Amino acid sequence: MATDVMRKTLDARQVVKVIAALAACALMPTSAIAADAPLPPGGAAILSWTPDQQLVGYRHMEKIDPVRVIRRGPHVRTLPMAATRIDPTWNWNGAIVNTASYMARMRTSGVIVLKDGKVVLERYGLGRRPEERWTSFSVAKSVTSTLIGAAIQDGYIKSLDAPVTDYIHELKGSAYDGVTIRQLVTMTSGVKWNEDYTDPHSDVAQAGESILEPGVNPIVSYMRRLPRADPPGSKWVYKTGETDLAGILVSNAVGKPLADYLSEKIWAPFGMEQDGVWVEDVAGHERGGCCISMTLRDYARFGQFMLEGGTAGGVQVLPPGWVADATSKHAELPPGEGDGYGYFWWLVPGGYAAEGIFGQQIFVFPRDHIVIAINSAWAQADSDQDWAAQAAFAEALRSAAKASR
């Protein structure tokens, strides 16, 4: 998912018309949106939902696909309101943009900014209410890699340099022989993969969609049939299937479902405000690479958990130094794709981000003590122009938050 800034001149009259239409949609009550359309189809069809289907489906994943609940705990971590609020204005492609116009044009359902753990901005659009969850898409990948850190801290996983096949035995004899957990979480396994969201025959659209071998997880069964393209550790290629493997690796190691382990280590002790839900594959295992649903404030809380070094409820959940290591450059990206890649985290100027298609992001800027979470329903899954516009939005929010007192 590219984050480089690409410039494109827009006709001002077209922009005004689009903003007006989308703003009207954003003001519709949730009940009206839900009543106007049936639940969309699940599975890989999520990649081709219409705009109306997105508005229903992104907030109601538990009604569309099987999910496992991520239980919240008895206490909620408050996110107090800051004394000073922000509402930045910035220049984008020669036009003056503000939060409201950006959210309408980019179909943003929510944006929240924390500075020093306090809310300096919180807005909702597309008829969304603060208590409603929204799907994460690949933001879930960053959660999965964080659970690998927790499993190392707990002694369930020996180290990042352990072979993947030590924890997923069915991969022995496949292209994953000799691949380490570190290479898995940096997407440098060397195994061949196609991540084309517009191609229904791509690996990302087909992996895990059907039982190929009874008794073998469908993701594992699919992935162990893939050929090798490059030596392990030599080349970065974005592979959602490998993040699903990482999730299976964690649950195999800890002996419990991913959602239960996430609840135990982070969700309950850190004080998330609502239960989350995690979409399962056809065999009933959570997809390590996709589709945790949570409230906007809980997205921000997860970013704050990372900002605070991986502690929850006064307990060090992650190994000392894990956050800094996980969010450092471990893989070079192709030109135009970004600043580098960590352990399922993207590097951005001044910090790092979890990113999901159709406009889902959590930004963490450690030196500024700032967390930004954004949920969206973009028309395209992975448009360079959309990512560039959102990067500019995030930078405007960051600058305004830094200047606030």
VOFI-586853 format. One record per residue (C-alpha): residue number from 1; residue in one letter; x, y, z. Coordinates in Angstrom, 1 decimal. Each point is the difference from the previous one (the first is absolute). Layout:
// residues N
+-----+----+--------+--------+--------+
!   i ! aa !      u !      v !      w !
+-----+----+--------+--------+--------+
! NUM !  A !      X !      Y !      Z !
...
+-----+----+--------+--------+--------+
//
This chain:
// residues 405
+-----+----+--------+--------+--------+
!   i ! aa !      u !      v !      w !
+-----+----+--------+--------+--------+
!   1 !  M !    0.0 !    0.0 !    0.0 !
!   2 !  A !    1.8 !    3.0 !   -1.3 !
!   3 !  T !    0.3 !    3.1 !    2.2 !
!   4 !  D !    2.0 !    2.3 !   -2.3 !
!   5 !  V !   -1.6 !    3.3 !   -0.8 !
!   6 !  M !   -1.3 !    0.1 !   -3.6 !
!   7 !  R !   -1.4 !    3.2 !   -1.3 !
!   8 !  K !   -3.2 !    0.2 !   -2.1 !
!   9 !  T !   -1.9 !    3.2 !   -1.0 !
!  10 !  L !   -3.7 !   -0.1 !    0.7 !
!  11 !  D !   -2.7 !    2.1 !   -1.6 !
!  12 !  A !   -1.3 !    2.2 !    2.9 !
!  13 !  R !   -3.7 !   -0.2 !   -1.1 !
!  14 !  Q !    0.2 !   -3.8 !    0.0 !
!  15 !  V !    1.5 !    0.0 !    3.4 !
!  16 !  V !   -2.7 !    2.2 !    1.4 !
!  17 !  K !   -2.7 !   -2.3 !   -1.5 !
!  18 !  V !    1.6 !   -3.1 !    1.4 !
!  19 !  I !    0.5 !    1.5 !    3.5 !
!  20 !  A !   -3.6 !    1.1 !    0.1 !
!  21 !  A !   -1.3 !   -3.4 !   -1.0 !
!  22 !  L !    2.2 !   -1.9 !    2.4 !
!  23 !  A !   -0.7 !    2.4 !    2.8 !
!  24 !  A !   -3.7 !   -0.6 !   -0.4 !
!  25 !  C !    0.7 !   -3.8 !    0.2 !
!  26 !  A !    2.1 !    0.5 !    3.1 !
!  27 !  L !   -2.9 !    1.7 !    1.8 !
!  28 !  M !   -2.4 !   -2.9 !   -0.6 !
!  29 !  P !   -0.8 !   -1.9 !    3.2 !
!  30 !  T !    1.5 !   -3.4 !    0.3 !
!  31 !  S !   -3.5 !   -1.6 !    0.2 !
!  32 !  A !   -0.9 !    1.5 !   -3.4 !
!  33 !  I !    3.2 !   -1.3 !   -1.6 !
!  34 !  A !   -0.5 !   -3.5 !    1.4 !
!  35 !  A !   -3.7 !   -0.1 !   -1.0 !
!  36 !  D !    0.7 !    1.0 !   -3.6 !
!  37 !  A !    2.2 !   -3.0 !   -0.9 !
!  38 !  P !    0.2 !   -3.7 !    0.9 !
!  39 !  L !    3.2 !   -1.5 !    1.5 !
!  40 !  P !    2.6 !   -0.4 !   -2.7 !
!  41 !  P !    1.6 !   -3.4 !   -0.8 !
!  42 !  G !    2.9 !   -1.1 !    2.1 !
!  43 !  G !    3.4 !   -1.6 !   -0.8 !
!  44 !  A !    2.1 !    1.3 !   -2.8 !
!  45 !  A !   -3.0 !    2.0 !   -1.3 !
!  46 !  I !    0.9 !    2.7 !    2.6 !
!  47 !  L !    2.6 !    1.2 !   -2.5 !
!  48 !  S !   -2.7 !    1.0 !   -2.5 !
!  49 !  W !   -2.7 !    1.4 !    2.2 !
!  50 !  T !   -1.9 !    3.0 !   -1.4 !
!  51 !  P !    0.1 !    3.3 !    2.0 !
!  52 !  D !   -3.4 !   -0.7 !    1.5 !
!  53 !  Q !    1.1 !   -3.6 !    1.0 !
!  54 !  Q !    3.2 !    1.4 !    1.6 !
!  55 !  L !   -2.1 !    2.3 !    2.3 !
!  56 !  V !   -2.0 !   -3.0 !    1.3 !
!  57 !  G !    2.7 !   -2.7 !   -0.1 !
!  58 !  Y !    3.0 !    1.8 !    1.5 !
!  59 !  R !   -2.0 !    0.7 !    3.2 !
!  60 !  H !   -1.8 !   -3.4 !    0.2 !
!  61 !  M !    2.7 !   -2.7 !   -0.9 !
!  62 !  E !   -1.3 !   -2.3 !    2.8 !
!  63 !  K !   -3.3 !   -0.3 !   -1.9 !
!  64 !  I !    1.7 !   -0.9 !   -3.3 !
!  65 !  D !    2.8 !   -2.4 !    0.8 !
!  66 !  P !    0.8 !   -2.3 !    2.9 !
!  67 !  V !    1.9 !    1.9 !    2.7 !
!  68 !  R !    1.6 !   -0.6 !    3.4 !
!  69 !  V !   -0.6 !    2.5 !    2.7 !
!  70 !  I !    2.9 !    1.9 !    1.6 !
!  71 !  R !   -1.3 !    0.5 !    3.6 !
!  72 !  R !    0.5 !    3.3 !    1.7 !
!  73 !  G !    0.8 !    0.1 !    3.7 !
!  74 !  P !   -1.9 !    1.5 !    3.0 !
!  75 !  H !    1.8 !    3.4 !   -0.2 !
!  76 !  V !    0.2 !    2.5 !   -2.9 !
!  77 !  R !    3.0 !    2.2 !   -0.5 !
!  78 !  T !   -1.3 !    3.5 !   -0.2 !
!  79 !  L !    1.1 !    2.3 !   -2.8 !
!  80 !  P !   -0.4 !    3.4 !    1.5 !
!  81 !  M !   -0.7 !    3.1 !   -2.1 !
!  82 !  A !    2.9 !    2.3 !   -0.4 !
!  83 !  A !   -0.4 !    3.7 !    1.1 !
!  84 !  T !    0.8 !    1.0 !   -3.6 !
!  85 !  R !   -1.6 !   -1.5 !   -3.0 !
!  86 !  I !    1.3 !    0.1 !   -3.6 !
!  87 !  D !   -1.6 !    0.5 !   -3.4 !
!  88 !  P !    2.8 !    0.4 !   -2.5 !
!  89 !  T !   -0.2 !    1.6 !   -3.5 !
!  90 !  W !    2.5 !   -0.9 !   -2.6 !
!  91 !  N !    0.8 !    0.3 !   -3.7 !
!  92 !  W !   -0.4 !   -3.0 !   -2.2 !
!  93 !  N !    0.6 !    0.2 !   -3.7 !
!  94 !  G !   -0.6 !    3.7 !    0.1 !
!  95 !  A !   -3.3 !   -0.2 !    1.9 !
!  96 !  I !   -0.6 !    1.0 !    3.6 !
!  97 !  V !   -1.3 !   -3.1 !    1.9 !
!  98 !  N !   -1.3 !   -0.4 !    3.5 !
!  99 !  T !   -1.0 !   -3.0 !    2.1 !
! 100 !  A !   -3.7 !    0.1 !   -1.1 !
! 101 !  S !    0.7 !    0.4 !   -3.7 !
! 102 !  Y !    2.6 !   -2.7 !    0.1 !
! 103 !  M !   -2.3 !   -2.5 !    1.8 !
! 104 !  A !   -2.8 !    0.6 !   -2.5 !
! 105 !  R !    2.2 !   -0.3 !   -3.1 !
! 106 !  M !    1.9 !   -3.1 !    1.3 !
! 107 !  R !   -3.0 !   -1.8 !    1.5 !
! 108 !  T !    1.5 !    0.0 !    3.5 !
! 109 !  S !   -2.1 !   -1.6 !    2.7 !
! 110 !  G !    2.2 !    1.1 !    2.9 !
! 111 !  V !    3.2 !    1.8 !    1.0 !
! 112 !  I !    1.4 !    0.4 !    3.5 !
! 113 !  V !    3.2 !    1.7 !    1.2 !
! 114 !  L !    1.7 !   -0.6 !    3.4 !
! 115 !  K !    2.7 !    2.1 !    1.4 !
! 116 !  D !    1.5 !   -1.1 !    3.3 !
! 117 !  G !   -2.9 !   -2.4 !    0.2 !
! 118 !  K !   -2.6 !    2.7 !   -0.2 !
! 119 !  V !   -2.5 !    0.6 !   -2.9 !
! 120 !  V !    0.8 !    3.1 !   -2.0 !
! 121 !  L !   -2.4 !   -0.9 !   -2.9 !
! 122 !  E !   -2.8 !   -2.6 !   -0.5 !
! 123 !  R !   -2.3 !    0.1 !   -2.9 !
! 124 !  Y !   -2.4 !   -2.5 !   -1.7 !
! 125 !  G !   -1.5 !   -0.2 !   -3.5 !
! 126 !  L !   -2.1 !   -2.3 !   -2.2 !
! 127 !  G !   -2.7 !   -0.2 !    2.7 !
! 128 !  R !    2.3 !   -1.8 !    2.4 !
! 129 !  R !   -0.5 !    0.3 !    3.7 !
! 130 !  P !    2.9 !   -0.1 !    2.6 !
! 131 !  E !   -1.1 !   -3.4 !    1.4 !
! 132 !  E !    0.0 !   -1.7 !   -3.4 !
! 133 !  R !    2.9 !   -2.2 !   -1.1 !
! 134 !  W !    1.7 !    0.2 !   -3.4 !
! 135 !  T !    2.0 !   -2.7 !   -1.8 !
! 136 !  S !    3.8 !    0.4 !    0.0 !
! 137 !  F !    1.0 !   -2.0 !   -3.1 !
! 138 !  S !    3.9 !   -0.2 !    0.2 !
! 139 !  V !    0.3 !    2.0 !    3.2 !
! 140 !  A !   -0.6 !   -3.5 !    1.5 !
! 141 !  K !    3.5 !   -1.0 !   -1.3 !
! 142 !  S !    1.7 !    2.4 !    2.4 !
! 143 !  V !   -2.1 !   -1.5 !    2.9 !
! 144 !  T !    1.1 !   -3.5 !   -1.0 !
! 145 !  S !    3.7 !    0.9 !    0.0 !
! 146 !  T !   -0.5 !    1.6 !    3.4 !
! 147 !  L !   -1.5 !   -3.3 !    1.3 !
! 148 !  I !    3.2 !   -1.8 !   -1.3 !
! 149 !  G !    1.9 !    2.4 !    2.3 !
! 150 !  A !   -2.3 !   -0.9 !    2.9 !
! 151 !  A !    0.5 !   -3.7 !   -0.7 !
! 152 !  I !    3.8 !    0.5 !    0.1 !
! 153 !  Q !   -0.3 !    1.9 !    3.3 !
! 154 !  D !   -2.1 !   -2.8 !    1.4 !
! 155 !  G !    2.4 !   -2.7 !   -1.2 !
! 156 !  Y !   -2.3 !   -1.7 !   -2.4 !
! 157 !  I !    2.2 !    1.0 !   -3.0 !
! 158 !  K !    3.7 !   -0.5 !    0.3 !
! 159 !  S !    1.1 !    2.9 !   -2.2 !
! 160 !  L !   -0.5 !    1.8 !   -3.3 !
! 161 !  D !    2.8 !   -2.1 !   -1.4 !
! 162 !  A !   -1.9 !   -3.3 !    0.6 !
! 163 !  P !   -1.2 !   -1.8 !   -3.1 !
! 164 !  V !   -3.6 !    0.5 !   -1.0 !
! 165 !  T !   -0.3 !   -3.7 !   -0.4 !
! 166 !  D !    0.7 !   -0.5 !    3.7 !
! 167 !  Y !   -3.5 !    1.4 !    0.7 !
! 168 !  I !   -1.9 !   -0.9 !   -3.2 !
! 169 !  H !    1.1 !   -3.6 !   -0.6 !
! 170 !  E !   -2.1 !   -0.4 !   -3.1 !
! 171 !  L !    2.3 !    2.4 !   -1.9 !
! 172 !  K !    2.9 !   -2.4 !    0.2 !
! 173 !  G !    1.1 !   -1.0 !   -3.5 !
! 174 !  S !   -1.4 !    3.2 !   -1.5 !
! 175 !  A !    1.6 !    3.2 !   -1.2 !
! 176 !  Y !   -0.1 !    1.1 !    3.7 !
! 177 !  D !    2.8 !   -2.4 !    0.9 !
! 178 !  G !    2.8 !    2.2 !    1.3 !
! 179 !  V !   -2.2 !    3.1 !    0.5 !
! 180 !  T !    0.2 !    1.6 !    3.4 !
! 181 !  I !   -2.7 !    1.8 !    2.0 !
! 182 !  R !    2.0 !    3.2 !   -0.5 !
! 183 !  Q !   -0.2 !   -0.4 !   -3.8 !
! 184 !  L !   -3.7 !   -0.8 !    0.3 !
! 185 !  V !   -0.8 !    3.2 !    1.9 !
! 186 !  T !    2.1 !    2.2 !   -2.3 !
! 187 !  M !   -1.6 !   -1.6 !   -3.2 !
! 188 !  T !    3.4 !   -1.2 !   -1.3 !
! 189 !  S !   -0.7 !   -3.7 !   -0.1 !
! 190 !  G !    0.7 !   -0.2 !   -3.7 !
! 191 !  V !   -3.1 !   -2.0 !   -0.7 !
! 192 !  K !   -2.0 !    1.0 !   -3.1 !
! 193 !  W !   -3.2 !    2.0 !    0.5 !
! 194 !  N !   -2.5 !    2.2 !   -1.9 !
! 195 !  E !   -1.7 !    2.8 !    2.1 !
! 196 !  D !   -2.2 !    1.5 !   -2.8 !
! 197 !  Y !   -3.2 !    1.0 !    1.6 !
! 198 !  T !   -1.8 !    0.5 !   -3.3 !
! 199 !  D !    0.8 !   -3.5 !   -1.3 !
! 200 !  P !   -2.5 !   -2.7 !    1.3 !
! 201 !  H !    2.6 !   -2.6 !   -0.9 !
! 202 !  S !    2.9 !    1.5 !    2.0 !
! 203 !  D !    1.4 !   -1.7 !    3.0 !
! 204 !  V !   -1.4 !    2.6 !    2.4 !
! 205 !  A !   -3.5 !   -0.6 !   -1.4 !
! 206 !  Q !    0.2 !   -3.8 !    0.1 !
! 207 !  A !    2.1 !   -1.0 !    3.0 !
! 208 !  G !   -2.0 !   -1.5 !    2.8 !
! 209 !  E !   -3.3 !    0.2 !   -1.8 !
! 210 !  S !   -0.6 !   -3.8 !   -0.1 !
! 211 !  I !    1.1 !   -3.2 !    1.7 !
! 212 !  L !    2.6 !   -1.5 !   -2.2 !
! 213 !  E !    1.1 !   -2.8 !    2.4 !
! 214 !  P !   -2.2 !   -1.3 !    2.8 !
! 215 !  G !    1.8 !    0.5 !    3.3 !
! 216 !  V !    2.4 !    2.7 !   -1.3 !
! 217 !  N !   -0.8 !    3.7 !    0.5 !
! 218 !  P !   -0.9 !    1.3 !   -3.5 !
! 219 !  I !    2.5 !    2.8 !    0.2 !
! 220 !  V !    2.8 !   -2.4 !    0.9 !
! 221 !  S !   -1.2 !   -2.4 !   -2.7 !
! 222 !  Y !    0.0 !    2.8 !   -2.6 !
! 223 !  M !    3.3 !    1.5 !    1.0 !
! 224 !  R !    2.0 !   -3.2 !    0.1 !
! 225 !  R !   -0.8 !   -0.5 !   -3.7 !
! 226 !  L !    1.6 !    3.2 !   -1.0 !
! 227 !  P !    3.4 !    0.0 !   -1.8 !
! 228 !  R !    3.2 !    1.9 !    1.1 !
! 229 !  A !    0.8 !    3.1 !   -2.0 !
! 230 !  D !    3.0 !    1.4 !    1.9 !
! 231 !  P !    2.5 !   -1.1 !    2.7 !
! 232 !  P !   -1.4 !    0.6 !    3.6 !
! 233 !  G !    0.8 !    3.5 !    1.2 !
! 234 !  S !    1.0 !    1.4 !   -3.3 !
! 235 !  K !   -3.1 !    1.8 !   -1.2 !
! 236 !  W !   -3.1 !    1.7 !    1.5 !
! 237 !  V !   -3.4 !   -1.0 !   -1.6 !
! 238 !  Y !   -3.3 !    0.9 !    1.7 !
! 239 !  K !   -1.8 !   -3.2 !    0.8 !
! 240 !  T !   -3.3 !   -0.1 !    2.0 !
! 241 !  G !    0.2 !   -3.8 !    0.1 !
! 242 !  E !    3.2 !    0.1 !    2.0 !
! 243 !  T !   -1.7 !    2.2 !    2.6 !
! 244 !  D !   -2.7 !   -2.6 !    0.3 !
! 245 !  L !    2.8 !   -2.6 !    0.5 !
! 246 !  A !    1.4 !    2.2 !    2.7 !
! 247 !  G !   -3.3 !   -0.1 !    1.8 !
! 248 !  I !   -0.2 !   -3.7 !   -0.2 !
! 249 !  L !    3.6 !   -0.2 !    1.3 !
! 250 !  V !   -1.0 !    2.1 !    3.0 !
! 251 !  S !   -3.0 !   -2.1 !    0.9 !
! 252 !  N !    1.9 !   -3.2 !   -0.5 !
! 253 !  A !    2.7 !    1.3 !    2.3 !
! 254 !  V !   -2.2 !    1.3 !    2.8 !
! 255 !  G !   -2.6 !   -2.8 !   -0.3 !
! 256 !  K !   -3.1 !    2.3 !   -0.2 !
! 257 !  P !   -1.8 !    2.1 !   -2.6 !
! 258 !  L !    1.5 !    3.3 !   -1.0 !
! 259 !  A !   -3.0 !    2.0 !    1.3 !
! 260 !  D !    0.3 !   -1.6 !    3.4 !
! 261 !  Y !    3.7 !    0.7 !    0.2 !
! 262 !  L !   -0.5 !    3.6 !   -1.2 !
! 263 !  S !   -2.7 !    0.5 !    2.7 !
! 264 !  E !    2.2 !   -1.5 !    2.7 !
! 265 !  K !    3.2 !    2.0 !   -0.9 !
! 266 !  I !   -1.3 !    3.4 !   -1.3 !
! 267 !  W !   -3.7 !    0.5 !   -0.5 !
! 268 !  A !   -1.1 !   -0.6 !    3.6 !
! 269 !  P !    3.0 !    1.3 !    2.0 !
! 270 !  F !    0.5 !    3.1 !   -2.1 !
! 271 !  G !   -3.7 !    0.9 !    0.4 !
! 272 !  M !   -1.6 !   -0.1 !   -3.4 !
! 273 !  E !   -3.5 !    1.4 !    0.1 !
! 274 !  Q !   -1.8 !   -2.7 !   -2.0 !
! 275 !  D !    0.3 !   -3.6 !   -1.0 !
! 276 !  G !    1.7 !   -0.3 !   -3.4 !
! 277 !  V !   -0.7 !   -2.7 !   -2.6 !
! 278 !  W !    2.4 !   -1.8 !   -2.2 !
! 279 !  V !   -1.1 !   -1.6 !   -3.3 !
! 280 !  E !    0.8 !   -3.7 !   -0.3 !
! 281 !  D !    1.0 !   -2.1 !   -3.0 !
! 282 !  V !   -2.2 !   -2.8 !   -1.2 !
! 283 !  A !    1.6 !   -2.4 !    2.5 !
! 284 !  G !   -0.8 !    2.3 !    2.9 !
! 285 !  H !    3.4 !    1.6 !    0.6 !
! 286 !  E !    0.4 !    3.7 !    0.2 !
! 287 !  R !    1.6 !    1.6 !   -3.0 !
! 288 !  G !    3.4 !    1.3 !    1.2 !
! 289 !  G !    0.1 !    2.4 !   -2.9 !
! 290 !  C !   -3.4 !    1.5 !    0.0 !
! 291 !  C !   -3.1 !    1.3 !    1.5 !
! 292 !  I !   -0.1 !    0.8 !    3.7 !
! 293 !  S !   -2.9 !    2.3 !    0.6 !
! 294 !  M !    0.2 !    2.6 !    2.9 !
! 295 !  T !   -1.2 !    3.4 !    0.9 !
! 296 !  L !    2.0 !    3.1 !   -1.1 !
! 297 !  R !    1.1 !    0.7 !    3.5 !
! 298 !  D !    1.3 !   -3.6 !    0.4 !
! 299 !  Y !    2.0 !    0.4 !   -3.2 !
! 300 !  A !    1.6 !    3.0 !    1.8 !
! 301 !  R !    0.5 !   -2.0 !    3.2 !
! 302 !  F !    1.9 !   -2.6 !   -1.9 !
! 303 !  G !    2.3 !    2.7 !   -1.4 !
! 304 !  Q !    0.4 !    1.3 !    3.5 !
! 305 !  F !    0.9 !   -3.5 !    1.2 !
! 306 !  M !    2.9 !    0.1 !   -2.5 !
! 307 !  L !    1.0 !    3.5 !    0.8 !
! 308 !  E !    0.3 !   -0.9 !    3.7 !
! 309 !  G !    2.4 !   -2.9 !   -0.8 !
! 310 !  G !   -2.3 !   -2.9 !    0.1 !
! 311 !  T !   -1.2 !    0.1 !    3.6 !
! 312 !  A !   -3.6 !   -0.8 !    1.1 !
! 313 !  G !   -1.4 !    0.0 !    3.5 !
! 314 !  G !    3.4 !    0.7 !    1.4 !
! 315 !  V !    1.5 !   -3.1 !   -1.6 !
! 316 !  Q !    2.7 !   -0.1 !   -2.7 !
! 317 !  V !   -1.9 !   -1.9 !   -2.8 !
! 318 !  L !    2.7 !    0.2 !   -2.6 !
! 319 !  P !    3.8 !   -0.7 !    0.4 !
! 320 !  P !    2.1 !    3.0 !    1.0 !
! 321 !  G !    0.9 !    1.9 !   -3.2 !
! 322 !  W !   -2.6 !   -1.9 !   -2.1 !
! 323 !  V !   -1.9 !    3.1 !   -1.1 !
! 324 !  A !    3.1 !    1.9 !   -1.2 !
! 325 !  D !    1.2 !   -3.2 !   -1.8 !
! 326 !  A !   -3.3 !   -0.8 !   -1.6 !
! 327 !  T !   -0.4 !    3.5 !   -1.3 !
! 328 !  S !    3.5 !    0.3 !   -1.4 !
! 329 !  K !    1.0 !   -0.6 !   -3.6 !
! 330 !  H !    0.5 !   -3.7 !   -0.7 !
! 331 !  A !   -0.9 !    0.0 !   -3.6 !
! 332 !  E !    0.5 !    2.4 !   -2.9 !
! 333 !  L !   -3.1 !    0.8 !   -2.0 !
! 334 !  P !   -0.2 !    0.4 !   -3.8 !
! 335 !  P !    0.3 !    3.7 !   -1.1 !
! 336 !  G !   -3.1 !    2.0 !    0.9 !
! 337 !  E !   -1.3 !   -2.6 !    2.5 !
! 338 !  G !    1.1 !    1.8 !    3.1 !
! 339 !  D !    2.9 !    0.5 !    2.5 !
! 340 !  G !    0.5 !   -3.6 !    1.0 !
! 341 !  Y !   -1.7 !   -3.0 !    1.7 !
! 342 !  G !    0.2 !   -1.4 !    3.5 !
! 343 !  Y !   -1.8 !   -2.9 !    1.5 !
! 344 !  F !   -3.3 !    0.5 !   -1.9 !
! 345 !  W !    0.4 !    3.7 !    0.7 !
! 346 !  W !    0.6 !    2.7 !   -2.6 !
! 347 !  L !    2.5 !    2.7 !    0.6 !
! 348 !  V !   -1.1 !    3.6 !   -0.5 !
! 349 !  P !    1.9 !    3.3 !    0.5 !
! 350 !  G !    0.3 !    0.4 !    3.8 !
! 351 !  G !   -1.7 !   -3.2 !    0.9 !
! 352 !  Y !   -1.7 !   -3.1 !   -1.2 !
! 353 !  A !   -3.5 !   -1.2 !   -1.0 !
! 354 !  A !   -2.3 !   -2.9 !   -0.3 !
! 355 !  E !   -1.8 !    0.1 !   -3.3 !
! 356 !  G !   -3.1 !   -1.7 !   -1.5 !
! 357 !  I !   -1.5 !    0.3 !   -3.5 !
! 358 !  F !   -2.8 !    2.4 !   -0.7 !
! 359 !  G !    1.5 !    2.5 !    2.4 !
! 360 !  Q !    0.5 !   -1.4 !    3.5 !
! 361 !  Q !    3.1 !    1.2 !    1.9 !
! 362 !  I !    1.5 !    0.4 !    3.5 !
! 363 !  F !    2.9 !    2.5 !    0.0 !
! 364 !  V !    2.4 !    0.1 !    3.0 !
! 365 !  F !    2.5 !    2.9 !    0.4 !
! 366 !  P !    2.1 !   -1.0 !    3.0 !
! 367 !  R !    2.0 !    3.2 !    0.4 !
! 368 !  D !   -3.1 !    2.2 !   -0.2 !
! 369 !  H !   -2.1 !   -2.3 !    2.3 !
! 370 !  I !   -2.7 !    0.0 !   -2.7 !
! 371 !  V !   -2.3 !   -2.7 !   -1.2 !
! 372 !  I !   -2.4 !    0.4 !   -3.0 !
! 373 !  A !   -2.6 !   -2.6 !   -1.1 !
! 374 !  I !   -2.0 !    0.3 !   -3.2 !
! 375 !  N !   -2.8 !   -2.2 !   -1.4 !
! 376 !  S !   -1.3 !    0.4 !   -3.5 !
! 377 !  A !   -2.0 !   -1.6 !   -2.8 !
! 378 !  W !    2.0 !    1.0 !   -3.1 !
! 379 !  A !   -1.3 !   -0.9 !   -3.5 !
! 380 !  Q !    3.3 !   -1.7 !   -0.8 !
! 381 !  A !    1.8 !   -2.5 !    2.2 !
! 382 !  D !    3.6 !    1.3 !   -0.5 !
! 383 !  S !    0.2 !    3.3 !   -1.9 !
! 384 !  D !    3.3 !    1.8 !    0.1 !
! 385 !  Q !   -1.8 !    3.3 !   -0.2 !
! 386 !  D !   -2.3 !   -0.9 !    2.9 !
! 387 !  W !    2.9 !   -1.1 !    2.2 !
! 388 !  A !    1.8 !    3.3 !   -0.9 !
! 389 !  A !   -3.0 !    2.1 !    0.9 !
! 390 !  Q !   -0.3 !   -1.9 !    3.3 !
! 391 !  A !    3.7 !    0.4 !    0.8 !
! 392 !  A !   -0.4 !    3.8 !   -0.5 !
! 393 !  F !   -3.1 !   -0.1 !    2.3 !
! 394 !  A !    2.0 !   -1.8 !    2.7 !
! 395 !  E !    2.9 !    2.4 !   -0.3 !
! 396 !  A !   -2.4 !    2.9 !    0.4 !
! 397 !  L !   -1.5 !   -1.6 !    3.1 !
! 398 !  R !    3.4 !   -0.8 !    1.4 !
! 399 !  S !    1.3 !    3.6 !   -0.5 !
! 400 !  A !   -3.1 !    1.5 !    1.6 !
! 401 !  A !    0.2 !   -2.4 !    2.9 !
! 402 !  K !    3.7 !    0.7 !    0.5 !
! 403 !  A !   -0.8 !    3.8 !    0.2 !
! 404 !  S !   -2.9 !   -0.5 !    2.4 !
! 405 !  R !    0.4 !    0.5 !    3.8 !
+-----+----+--------+--------+--------+
//
